[in-house]
Amino acid sequence: MTMRPTGRADGPYDAAFLPRQQMCLRAAERPISEPLAKLGGQPVWLDGPAWPVNPSTGDPLVFAGQFPVPGDGLRLAYLFVDEEDRIMGGTDPEAGDAVLLVQPDGRTPPFAVIGPPGTQGRTLWRWGPDESEIPVEWHVDLQPVSPDIDRSIDDQAAFERSLRSEGPAVSVPNGEDLHDYMGGAACYPNFFARVEAPWQFLFKISDAPDDGDPYFLDFGYGYGYGFVSPDRREGRFFWECS
């Protein structure tokens, strides 16, 4: 089942896209050149290359992956993050050290710096023996979320709304959560999103900082969150840990 815009979201705490779908990894047997959801490899550009660089250093950001943006027609959101001393950029959604680009017909965020033609950085990797970096590429298959877990995440989101005084008081939920999903309402480590309306939640992705993880992303043992504008032409990203 394909996610569709709800048309009822006012900001990052609402479900802008339904149904919520779990992101499941599947190893790519060959380079992925189709405009599909994936982590690692090379971006499959829809409007031509536009590789972001760090605004302070000019170094190309790391391409983490691409994610489908629900709606009419094909559209992708491309995630790029800075990497310094193994910690990824992105705690400030408008610092330019993490950029979520949307194509086609997207707007480059005003804080993003796009490198000159031919700019290309490295892409996602995992740790190998002796801390060698092994490039990786994964299909991201979007799968239905079980009703119990889906309801559990919604209960947690409702609890967080009550803590923000945005809804009625509810008891503390004790159900399961998901580490990686697209759509639905999101749950945040400290109950608040670092973006405000009109940005709408698109995806949540867990970090993977340890040996044996399928890829390396260091969010301080936290989670990264992607958002799009209501017209789905511009993106934001931040990560946060508890």
Kinemage of the C-alpha trace (Angstrom):
@kinemage 1
@onewidth
@group {chain A} dominant
@subgroup {mainchain}
@vectorlist {calphas} color= white
{ca met a 1} P 0.000 0.000 0.000
{ca thr a 2} L 1.433 3.377 -1.021
{ca met a 3} L 1.504 6.256 1.431
{ca arg a 4} L -0.637 9.215 0.473
{ca pro a 5} L -0.828 12.779 1.814
{ca thr a 6} L -3.585 13.163 4.374
{ca gly a 7} L -4.181 16.834 3.622
{ca arg a 8} L -4.832 17.394 7.318
{ca ala a 9} L -1.346 17.985 8.773
{ca asp a 10} L -0.527 21.360 10.319
{ca gly a 11} L 3.026 20.597 11.325
{ca pro a 12} L 5.634 18.072 12.478
{ca tyr a 13} L 3.450 16.446 15.138
{ca asp a 14} L 0.643 15.433 12.793
{ca ala a 15} L 0.370 12.527 10.403
{ca ala a 16} L 0.994 14.145 7.018
{ca phe a 17} L 1.235 10.800 5.213
{ca leu a 18} L -0.580 7.523 5.817
{ca pro a 19} L -0.318 4.634 6.268
{ca arg a 20} L 2.841 4.468 8.376
{ca gln a 21} L 5.275 1.988 6.823
{ca gln a 22} L 8.318 0.239 8.257
{ca met a 23} L 11.650 0.583 6.462
{ca cys a 24} L 13.264 -2.847 6.035
{ca leu a 25} L 16.759 -3.295 4.603
{ca arg a 26} L 17.638 -5.681 1.785
{ca ala a 27} L 21.175 -5.937 0.451
{ca ala a 28} L 21.632 -4.701 -3.116
{ca glu a 29} L 23.170 -7.337 -5.370
{ca arg a 30} L 24.176 -4.657 -7.893
{ca pro a 31} L 24.280 -0.844 -7.873
{ca ile a 32} L 20.785 0.615 -7.621
{ca ser a 33} L 20.194 2.996 -10.505
{ca glu a 34} L 16.411 3.274 -10.258
{ca pro a 35} L 14.632 6.043 -8.310
{ca leu a 36} L 13.814 3.784 -5.378
{ca ala a 37} L 14.126 4.078 -1.626
{ca lys a 38} L 17.646 3.104 -0.606
{ca leu a 39} L 20.562 3.750 1.727
{ca gly a 40} L 24.079 4.217 0.383
{ca gly a 41} L 25.339 3.912 -3.154
{ca gln a 42} L 25.090 6.871 -5.501
{ca pro a 43} L 22.094 9.218 -5.572
{ca val a 44} L 19.745 8.642 -8.478
{ca trp a 45} L 19.196 12.254 -9.441
{ca leu a 46} L 15.889 13.291 -10.997
{ca asp a 47} L 16.859 16.907 -11.761
{ca gly a 48} L 20.609 16.521 -12.200
{ca pro a 49} L 23.455 16.374 -9.666
{ca ala a 50} L 23.374 18.884 -6.798
{ca trp a 51} L 25.815 17.619 -4.145
{ca pro a 52} L 25.790 19.734 -0.938
{ca val a 53} L 28.989 20.754 0.843
{ca asn a 54} L 29.687 21.862 4.392
{ca pro a 55} L 29.147 25.655 4.505
{ca ser a 56} L 32.190 26.140 6.756
{ca thr a 57} L 34.751 23.833 5.151
{ca gly a 58} L 33.477 23.281 1.614
{ca asp a 59} L 33.878 19.530 2.076
{ca pro a 60} L 31.225 17.420 0.309
{ca leu a 61} L 28.659 15.907 2.635
{ca val a 62} L 28.127 12.145 2.861
{ca phe a 63} L 25.207 10.764 0.853
{ca ala a 64} L 23.149 8.682 3.277
{ca gly a 65} L 20.151 7.685 1.181
{ca gln a 66} L 17.074 8.631 -0.798
{ca phe a 67} L 13.439 8.367 0.243
{ca pro a 68} L 10.186 8.575 -1.722
{ca val a 69} L 8.009 11.626 -1.105
{ca pro a 70} L 4.316 10.674 -1.223
{ca gly a 71} L 2.022 12.463 -3.631
{ca asp a 72} L 1.216 12.640 -7.306
{ca gly a 73} L 4.197 11.850 -9.492
{ca leu a 74} L 7.668 10.593 -8.676
{ca arg a 75} L 9.619 12.638 -6.133
{ca leu a 76} L 12.619 11.768 -3.938
{ca ala a 77} L 14.209 13.317 -0.857
{ca tyr a 78} L 18.000 12.913 -0.754
{ca leu a 79} L 19.737 12.964 2.630
{ca phe a 80} L 23.298 14.280 2.999
{ca val a 81} L 25.123 14.621 6.326
{ca asp a 82} L 28.501 15.909 7.440
{ca glu a 83} L 30.849 13.489 9.201
{ca glu a 84} L 33.574 14.699 11.543
{ca asp a 85} L 35.274 12.507 14.122
{ca arg a 86} L 32.541 9.914 13.501
{ca ile a 87} L 29.740 12.225 14.638
{ca met a 88} L 27.244 13.185 11.968
{ca gly a 89} L 25.959 16.708 11.469
{ca gly a 90} L 22.312 17.562 11.801
{ca thr a 91} L 21.462 18.635 15.352
{ca asp a 92} L 20.445 22.038 13.958
{ca pro a 93} L 18.077 21.553 11.011
{ca glu a 94} L 19.223 24.789 9.355
{ca ala a 95} L 22.997 24.714 9.914
{ca gly a 96} L 23.782 23.247 6.493
{ca asp a 97} L 25.728 20.265 7.858
{ca ala a 98} L 22.730 18.058 7.069
{ca val a 99} L 20.697 18.689 3.936
{ca leu a 100} L 17.539 16.993 2.678
{ca leu a 101} L 17.125 17.855 -1.013
{ca val a 102} L 13.908 17.214 -2.938
{ca gln a 103} L 13.737 16.483 -6.682
{ca pro a 104} L 12.227 17.038 -9.178
{ca asp a 105} L 11.049 20.645 -9.053
{ca gly a 106} L 12.449 21.079 -5.567
{ca arg a 107} L 13.751 24.135 -3.742
{ca thr a 108} L 17.275 24.185 -2.389
{ca pro a 109} L 17.052 25.119 1.306
{ca pro a 110} L 18.395 28.656 1.860
{ca phe a 111} L 21.103 27.442 4.249
{ca ala a 112} L 22.355 24.672 1.931
{ca val a 113} L 25.518 25.161 -0.115
{ca ile a 114} L 25.653 23.171 -3.344
{ca gly a 115} L 29.112 22.338 -4.616
{ca pro a 116} L 30.320 23.289 -8.112
{ca pro a 117} L 29.562 20.983 -11.049
{ca gly a 118} L 31.295 17.642 -10.618
{ca thr a 119} L 31.254 17.752 -6.798
{ca gln a 120} L 30.889 14.267 -5.353
{ca gly a 121} L 31.456 13.030 -1.832
{ca arg a 122} L 31.550 9.594 -0.377
{ca thr a 123} L 28.515 7.526 0.431
{ca leu a 124} L 27.405 5.253 3.220
{ca trp a 125} L 29.744 2.570 4.565
{ca arg a 126} L 30.078 0.051 7.369
{ca trp a 127} L 33.050 -0.776 9.541
{ca gly a 128} L 35.170 -3.717 8.437
{ca pro a 129} L 38.182 -5.410 10.032
{ca asp a 130} L 40.791 -3.016 11.426
{ca glu a 131} L 38.247 -0.184 11.119
{ca ser a 132} L 38.359 -0.297 7.348
{ca glu a 133} L 35.417 1.428 5.637
{ca ile a 134} L 33.398 -0.845 3.357
{ca pro a 135} L 30.923 0.910 1.028
{ca val a 136} L 27.368 -0.396 1.323
{ca glu a 137} L 24.107 -0.057 -0.544
{ca trp a 138} L 20.745 -1.276 0.708
{ca his a 139} L 17.298 -1.448 -0.772
{ca val a 140} L 14.752 0.060 1.622
{ca asp a 141} L 11.572 -1.973 1.339
{ca leu a 142} L 8.490 -0.293 2.769
{ca gln a 143} L 6.388 -2.838 4.639
{ca pro a 144} L 3.069 -2.592 6.503
{ca val a 145} L 3.324 -1.959 10.236
{ca ser a 146} L 1.473 -4.408 12.460
{ca pro a 147} L -1.726 -2.915 13.933
{ca asp a 148} L -0.444 -3.337 17.501
{ca ile a 149} L 2.812 -1.470 16.862
{ca asp a 150} L 1.060 1.164 14.755
{ca arg a 151} L -1.372 1.804 17.604
{ca ser a 152} L 1.489 1.818 20.125
{ca ile a 153} L 3.357 4.571 18.231
{ca asp a 154} L 0.164 6.615 17.967
{ca asp a 155} L -0.368 6.195 21.734
{ca gln a 156} L 3.163 7.464 22.403
{ca ala a 157} L 2.593 10.420 20.067
{ca ala a 158} L -0.629 11.228 21.932
{ca phe a 159} L 1.245 11.061 25.242
{ca glu a 160} L 3.873 13.467 23.912
{ca arg a 161} L 1.135 15.840 22.744
{ca ser a 162} L -0.246 15.873 26.292
{ca leu a 163} L 3.200 16.757 27.663
{ca arg a 164} L 3.310 19.703 25.234
{ca ser a 165} L -0.182 20.753 26.389
{ca glu a 166} L -1.495 20.080 22.895
{ca gly a 167} L -4.004 17.404 23.820
{ca pro a 168} L -5.826 15.727 26.693
{ca ala a 169} L -3.866 14.016 29.438
{ca val a 170} L -3.220 10.356 28.730
{ca ser a 171} L -1.523 7.608 30.705
{ca val a 172} L 2.067 6.635 29.994
{ca pro a 173} L 2.062 4.069 27.174
{ca asn a 174} L 4.129 0.909 27.424
{ca gly a 175} L 3.898 -0.546 23.939
{ca glu a 176} L 6.528 -1.112 21.273
{ca asp a 177} L 8.169 1.455 19.025
{ca leu a 178} L 9.857 1.193 15.620
{ca his a 179} L 13.364 2.347 14.835
{ca asp a 180} L 12.840 3.109 11.138
{ca tyr a 181} L 9.598 4.127 9.457
{ca met a 182} L 7.953 6.553 7.067
{ca gly a 183} L 4.639 8.310 7.530
{ca gly a 184} L 2.255 8.548 10.439
{ca ala a 185} L 2.893 10.696 13.491
{ca ala a 186} L 6.420 10.648 14.868
{ca cys a 187} L 7.706 10.194 18.412
{ca tyr a 188} L 10.644 12.348 19.468
{ca pro a 189} L 13.343 11.497 22.052
{ca asn a 190} L 12.689 14.675 24.051
{ca phe a 191} L 9.036 15.085 23.022
{ca phe a 192} L 9.667 18.124 20.784
{ca ala a 193} L 10.564 18.369 17.114
{ca arg a 194} L 13.345 20.797 16.221
{ca val a 195} L 11.275 22.120 13.345
{ca glu a 196} L 7.965 23.951 13.545
{ca ala a 197} L 4.916 24.176 11.349
{ca pro a 198} L 4.510 23.994 8.412
{ca trp a 199} L 7.202 21.244 8.185
{ca gln a 200} L 5.618 17.808 7.995
{ca phe a 201} L 7.142 14.540 9.206
{ca leu a 202} L 8.358 12.205 6.464
{ca phe a 203} L 10.682 9.571 7.988
{ca lys a 204} L 12.498 8.408 11.097
{ca ile a 205} L 15.809 6.548 10.833
{ca ser a 206} L 17.944 5.050 13.579
{ca asp a 207} L 21.668 5.485 13.884
{ca ala a 208} L 24.077 2.562 13.565
{ca pro a 209} L 27.391 3.512 15.154
{ca asp a 210} L 28.806 0.121 16.092
{ca asp a 211} L 30.811 -2.652 14.496
{ca gly a 212} L 28.449 -5.202 12.970
{ca asp a 213} L 25.791 -2.643 12.080
{ca pro a 214} L 24.657 -2.738 8.427
{ca tyr a 215} L 25.829 0.842 7.878
{ca phe a 216} L 27.483 3.626 9.857
{ca leu a 217} L 25.484 6.638 11.019
{ca asp a 218} L 26.322 8.181 14.378
{ca phe a 219} L 23.469 10.126 15.957
{ca gly a 220} L 24.693 9.676 19.531
{ca tyr a 221} L 22.591 6.512 19.828
{ca gly a 222} L 19.591 8.517 18.741
{ca tyr a 223} L 17.361 8.976 15.724
{ca gly a 224} L 17.237 11.153 12.635
{ca tyr a 225} L 14.036 12.772 11.356
{ca gly a 226} L 13.211 13.991 7.860
{ca phe a 227} L 10.533 16.558 7.029
{ca val a 228} L 9.094 18.178 3.920
{ca ser a 229} L 7.204 21.381 3.255
{ca pro a 230} L 3.450 21.177 2.605
{ca asp a 231} L 4.062 21.498 -1.144
{ca arg a 232} L 6.661 18.685 -0.826
{ca arg a 233} L 9.370 20.696 -2.613
{ca glu a 234} L 11.799 21.402 0.261
{ca gly a 235} L 13.244 19.308 3.086
{ca arg a 236} L 14.614 19.554 6.612
{ca phe a 237} L 16.504 17.032 8.743
{ca phe a 238} L 17.745 16.828 12.311
{ca trp a 239} L 18.845 14.138 14.709
{ca glu a 240} L 18.497 13.899 18.446
{ca cys a 241} L 19.204 11.478 21.276
{ca ser a 242} L 17.536 11.186 24.664
